[in-house]
């Protein structure tokens, strides 16, 4: 079995093939394969990153992206964690969260700035300046109107925003002025219906989208 020590972030499930689990820490990232209720290591599963891995996501069946300090670093998980490419997130001191939907990669930072990159571009197609504290909530999904992104900070009340990824614009009237939300702890899109959920400290709120 694969034992993870000092794990801080986790990504799971390649889109096809055997389910995979990847965890990151200050030492790098570790890849495991989930089968019959157990987790076994994948050959060459250790990925060494020169810095703290604050988040990671599968960008395809064969590739993983890691947030390392102020950079986004990509590795090929088929070839013993082979380094592929990297780029500095523009204007970021520390990348905190990553999310991807189709060709758009969203990168959140400790300053609250969220940059949107298209394809393998290293310059942002759009920069979102709607958060005033660190972005630690970043989730992409589908709505009835197309792809969307929820970005937020758990450090402030009403601290989340809804982004239409097709137009790369923030919904100006959401949350509404009279809508009172506490400190958001987690967000999720329903993969089977146009619904997203906001989890606060003491309640859960569902929204049709």
C-alpha positions as CSV (number, residue, x, y, z in Angstrom):
1,X,0.0,0.0,0.0
2,X,1.0,3.6,-0.5
3,X,1.4,5.6,2.7
4,X,1.2,9.3,2.5
5,X,2.9,11.4,5.1
6,X,2.2,15.1,5.7
7,X,-0.4,15.2,2.9
8,X,-2.0,18.7,2.4
9,X,-3.9,18.4,-0.9
10,X,-5.5,15.7,-2.9
11,X,-6.7,15.2,-6.5
12,X,-8.6,12.1,-7.6
13,X,-9.9,10.2,-10.5
14,X,-8.4,10.2,-14.0
15,X,-11.2,10.7,-16.5
16,X,-10.7,7.2,-18.0
17,X,-9.0,4.0,-17.0
18,X,-8.3,3.0,-13.4
19,X,-9.2,5.5,-10.7
20,X,-6.2,7.3,-9.4
21,X,-5.4,9.3,-6.3
22,X,-2.7,11.9,-6.0
23,X,-1.6,13.8,-2.9
24,X,0.7,16.7,-2.5
25,X,2.8,18.1,0.4
26,X,5.8,20.2,1.0
27,X,7.9,17.4,-0.3
28,X,6.3,16.9,-3.7
29,X,3.5,14.7,-5.0
30,X,2.7,11.0,-4.8
31,X,0.5,9.0,-7.2
32,X,-1.5,5.9,-6.2
33,X,-3.9,3.6,-8.0
34,X,-7.2,2.8,-6.3
35,X,-8.4,-0.8,-6.7
36,X,-10.8,-3.0,-4.6
37,X,-10.8,-0.6,-1.7
38,X,-7.0,-0.3,-1.4
39,X,-4.4,2.1,-2.7
40,X,-1.3,0.8,-4.4
41,X,1.6,2.9,-5.6
42,X,2.1,3.4,-9.3
43,X,5.5,2.7,-10.7
44,X,7.5,5.9,-10.6
45,X,4.8,7.6,-8.6
46,X,6.9,10.0,-6.7
47,X,7.1,13.5,-8.1
48,X,9.7,15.9,-6.8
49,X,8.7,19.5,-6.7
50,X,11.1,22.3,-5.8
51,X,8.7,23.9,-3.2
52,X,5.5,23.4,-1.4
53,X,2.7,21.8,-3.4
54,X,-0.4,23.8,-2.4
55,X,-2.8,22.2,-4.9
56,X,-2.9,19.7,-7.8
57,X,-5.3,18.6,-10.4
58,X,-5.4,16.0,-13.2
59,X,-5.5,18.0,-16.5
60,X,-5.9,14.8,-18.5
61,X,-5.6,11.1,-18.1
62,X,-1.8,11.3,-18.4
63,X,-1.0,14.7,-17.0
64,X,-1.1,16.4,-13.6
65,X,-0.6,20.1,-12.7
66,X,0.8,21.1,-9.4
67,X,0.7,24.6,-7.8
68,X,4.3,25.1,-6.5
69,X,5.0,28.5,-4.9
70,X,4.1,31.0,-7.6
71,X,4.3,28.5,-10.5
72,X,2.1,25.9,-12.1
73,X,4.1,22.8,-13.0
74,X,3.0,20.0,-15.3
75,X,4.1,16.4,-15.1
76,X,3.5,13.3,-17.3
77,X,2.3,10.6,-14.9
78,X,3.0,7.8,-17.4
79,X,6.8,8.4,-17.4
80,X,7.9,8.3,-13.8
81,X,6.7,11.8,-13.1
82,X,8.5,13.3,-16.1
83,X,8.6,17.1,-16.0
84,X,6.7,18.6,-19.0
85,X,6.5,22.4,-18.6
86,X,5.8,25.2,-16.2
87,X,4.9,28.8,-16.0
88,X,4.8,31.6,-13.4
89,X,1.3,32.7,-12.5
90,X,1.2,36.4,-13.5
91,X,1.3,38.6,-10.4
92,X,1.1,35.8,-7.9
93,X,3.3,35.4,-4.8
94,X,1.7,32.0,-4.0
95,X,-0.6,29.9,-6.1
96,X,-3.3,28.5,-3.8
97,X,-5.9,26.7,-6.0
98,X,-6.2,25.2,-9.4
99,X,-9.3,24.2,-11.4
100,X,-9.8,23.2,-15.0
101,X,-12.7,22.8,-17.4
102,X,-12.3,21.9,-21.0
103,X,-9.4,24.2,-22.3
104,X,-9.6,26.8,-19.5
105,X,-7.2,26.5,-16.5
106,X,-8.1,28.7,-13.5
107,X,-5.3,29.7,-11.1
108,X,-6.1,31.3,-7.7
109,X,-3.6,33.0,-5.6
110,X,-2.9,34.2,-2.0
111,X,-3.7,37.8,-3.0
112,X,-7.2,36.8,-4.2
113,X,-6.4,37.3,-7.9
114,X,-7.7,34.5,-10.2
115,X,-6.2,34.2,-13.6
116,X,-7.8,32.2,-16.5
117,X,-5.5,30.6,-19.0
118,X,-6.6,29.0,-22.3
119,X,-4.9,25.8,-23.6
120,X,-1.1,25.8,-22.9
121,X,-0.9,29.6,-22.9
122,X,1.4,31.1,-20.2
123,X,-0.2,34.5,-20.2
124,X,-3.7,34.9,-18.7
125,X,-6.6,35.4,-21.1
126,X,-8.5,37.1,-18.2
127,X,-7.6,38.3,-14.7
128,X,-10.3,38.3,-12.0
129,X,-9.9,40.9,-9.2
130,X,-13.1,40.2,-7.3
131,X,-11.7,38.7,-4.2
132,X,-9.9,40.7,-1.5
133,X,-8.5,37.8,0.5
134,X,-6.7,34.5,-0.5
135,X,-8.5,32.3,-3.0
136,X,-8.9,28.9,-1.4
137,X,-12.1,27.8,-3.2
138,X,-12.0,27.2,-6.9
139,X,-14.3,24.7,-8.6
140,X,-15.4,24.4,-12.3
141,X,-18.5,22.7,-13.6
142,X,-21.4,22.7,-16.0
143,X,-24.6,24.8,-15.8
144,X,-27.7,25.0,-18.0
145,X,-26.0,27.9,-19.8
146,X,-22.6,26.3,-20.2
147,X,-19.4,26.0,-18.3
148,X,-18.8,28.0,-15.1
149,X,-16.4,28.6,-12.2
150,X,-17.0,29.3,-8.6
151,X,-14.1,31.2,-7.0
152,X,-14.1,32.2,-3.4
153,X,-12.3,32.8,-0.1
154,X,-13.3,31.2,3.2
155,X,-11.8,34.2,5.1
156,X,-14.8,36.5,4.4
157,X,-18.5,36.3,4.5
158,X,-20.3,36.3,1.1
159,X,-16.8,35.6,-0.2
160,X,-17.6,33.8,-3.4
161,X,-18.3,34.8,-7.0
162,X,-19.8,33.0,-10.0
163,X,-17.9,33.2,-13.3
164,X,-19.2,32.3,-16.8
165,X,-16.2,30.6,-18.4
166,X,-17.5,31.1,-22.0
167,X,-17.5,34.9,-21.7
168,X,-15.0,35.0,-18.8
169,X,-17.2,37.4,-16.9
170,X,-18.3,37.5,-13.3
171,X,-22.0,37.6,-12.5
172,X,-22.5,41.2,-11.3
173,X,-25.6,40.5,-9.3
174,X,-24.6,37.3,-7.5
175,X,-24.6,36.9,-4.6
176,X,-27.4,39.5,-4.4
177,X,-27.0,42.4,-2.1
178,X,-29.7,41.2,0.3
179,X,-28.5,37.6,0.2
180,X,-26.7,36.8,3.4
181,X,-24.0,34.1,3.4
182,X,-21.6,33.2,6.1
183,X,-18.0,32.0,5.7
184,X,-18.0,29.5,2.8
185,X,-16.1,26.3,3.6
186,X,-16.6,24.4,0.3
187,X,-18.3,24.5,-3.0
188,X,-19.4,21.8,-5.5
189,X,-21.2,21.4,-8.8
190,X,-23.7,18.6,-9.3
191,X,-22.4,16.5,-12.2
192,X,-25.9,15.2,-13.0
193,X,-28.0,18.4,-12.8
194,X,-27.5,22.2,-13.2
195,X,-27.0,22.8,-9.5
196,X,-24.2,24.0,-7.4
197,X,-23.8,23.9,-3.6
198,X,-22.3,26.3,-1.1
199,X,-21.2,24.8,2.2
200,X,-21.0,27.2,5.1
201,X,-20.0,26.6,8.7
202,X,-23.6,25.8,9.8
203,X,-25.6,25.3,6.6
204,X,-25.7,24.1,3.0
205,X,-27.3,26.2,0.2
206,X,-28.2,24.8,-3.2
207,X,-28.6,27.1,-6.3
208,X,-30.0,26.2,-9.7
209,X,-27.7,27.3,-12.4
